[in-house]
């Protein structure tokens, strides 16, 4: 294991009445508490799409181009979200 952590079992004085889960405290090797799961940086929501349904049976070039722009915008947002999740160690690199 490349990232050794120390685990401490929290006993009954901290346990709430009727609580069945065991609480676990994790610490980094420098002694600081590790928040599990670690929160990723905030990510803005996807803006409103610019494309609409085609007016006729066949989309025009302008209608198609709007779909291409929306796809590129969505791809950029998803990649930014994945990068933030990897930075927070929520996804493997």
For each residue, the residues with C-beta under 8 A, 3 or more apart:
1: 4
2:
3: 29
4: 1 29
5: 26 27 28 29 34
6: 26 27
7: 24 25 26
8: 24 25 27
9: 22 23 24
10: 14 15 22 23 24 25
11: 14 15
12: 15
13:
14: 10 11 23
15: 10 11 12 19 23
16: 19
17:
18:
19: 15 16
20:
21:
22: 9 10
23: 9 10 14 15
24: 7 8 9 10
25: 7 8 10 33
26: 5 6 7 33 34 36
27: 5 6 8 31 32 33 34
28: 5 31 32 33 34
29: 3 4 5
30:
31: 27 28
32: 27 28
33: 25 26 27 28
34: 5 26 27 28 38
35: 38 39
36: 26
37: 88 90
38: 34 35 88 89 90
39: 35 88
40: 43 81 84 85 87 88 90
41: 84 87 88
42:
43: 40 77 80 81 84
44: 77
45:
46: 49 73 74 77
47: 73
48:
49: 46 70
50: 66 69 70
51: 63 66 67 69 70
52: 63 66
53:
54: 57 58 59 60 63
55: 60 63
56: 59 60
57: 54
58: 54
59: 54 56 63 64 67
60: 54 55 56 63 64
61: 64 65
62: 65 66
63: 51 52 54 55 59 60 66 67
64: 59 60 61 67 68
65: 61 62 68 69
66: 50 51 52 62 63 69 70
67: 51 59 63 64 70 71
68: 64 65 71 72
69: 50 51 65 66 72 73
70: 49 50 51 66 67 73 74
71: 67 68 74 75
72: 68 69 75 76
73: 46 47 69 70 76 77
74: 46 70 71 77 78
75: 71 72 78 79
76: 72 73 79 80
77: 43 44 46 73 74 80 81
78: 74 75 81 82
79: 75 76 82 83
80: 43 76 77 83 84
81: 40 43 77 78 84 85
82: 78 79 85 86 91
83: 79 80 86 87
84: 40 41 43 80 81 87 88
85: 40 81 82 88 90 91
86: 82 83 89 90 91 92 93
87: 40 41 83 84
88: 37 38 39 40 41 84 85
89: 38 86
90: 37 38 40 85 86
91: 82 85 86
92: 86
93: 86
